[in-house]
Amino acid sequence: MIIIYKDLIKKYINYLEPIHIKNYAESKNISISNEEVNIIHNFIKAYYNELLESDFILNELKPLIREDLYKEVLKEYKENKAKYF
């Protein structure tokens, strides 16, 4: 099942838009600026392969966004990775 999820993500990563990041954050009541939306969007697009394997790459994101937002991103990452992988 893990391979199916990874294949789906690889297939659809090109369709990821900043509005998807913003809408997801809003659905989780996470405060995020437009600049942070773009930073996270670009980060995901650039490092999605690494994100599928490990959260280590998220250390690269930490200095680019607010600390409280980084903690939320890390929390969401871990929860979703546990749920789907």
N, C-alpha and C positions, 0 to 999 in steps of 0.2 A: 504493500500500500504506500509506503514511503516513496518509492520510485515514481508512482503515479502522481503524487503531490508535487514532487520536484519537477517532473516533466511538464505538468500544467503550469507551474510558476514560470519555468523557462519559456514556455510557449506564449504566455500572456504578459510577460514583463514589459514588452514594448508598448503595451496598451495602458500602462500605468501613467496617470496624469496627476499633477499637483492637487487637483480637486478631490481625487480619491483619498489623498493623505489628509486633507482638510476635513472632509466629511467623516472619515474614520475617527479623527481626533475629536471632532464635535460629538460624535455618537458615544464617545467614552468620557465626555465632559472634560477633555484635556484642552487647556488654553494653549494656542499656538499662533504665532505671527505668520504673515505671508512669507517673510524671509525664511523662517524656520521650516515652513512647508516646502519651500524650494530646496533648501539644504537637505532635508530628509529625502525628498523625492530624488534628487540627484545622487545622493548617497546610495539609496536602494538600487537605483538603476546601474550604478557603477559596481556595486559590491554584492549583488544578489546571490551570486554563486557562493561567495564566502559566507554570507548570512545563512544559507541553507545548511552549512556545515557546523558553524560555531559562532558564538557571540563575541569572540575575541576581537573581531573586526570593528565592533561597536566602540571600542576604545578610540578609534579614529574620529568618530562622530562627537564624542564627549566635549572637546574644546570648541565645537562649532555651534552648540546650542546651549540654552539655559540648563543649569543643573537639575532643576525640578522636572523639566521636560525630558532630559536625558534619563532620569529615573523612571519616568512613565514609559518611555520608549523601551527601555530594558525590561520593564515589567511586562509590557504587552508582548514583546518578542518572546520572552520565556514562557508566558502563558500559552501563546499560540503555537510555539514550537512543541511544547508538551502535548498540546491537544492534537496536532496534526502529524507530528513526527515521533 
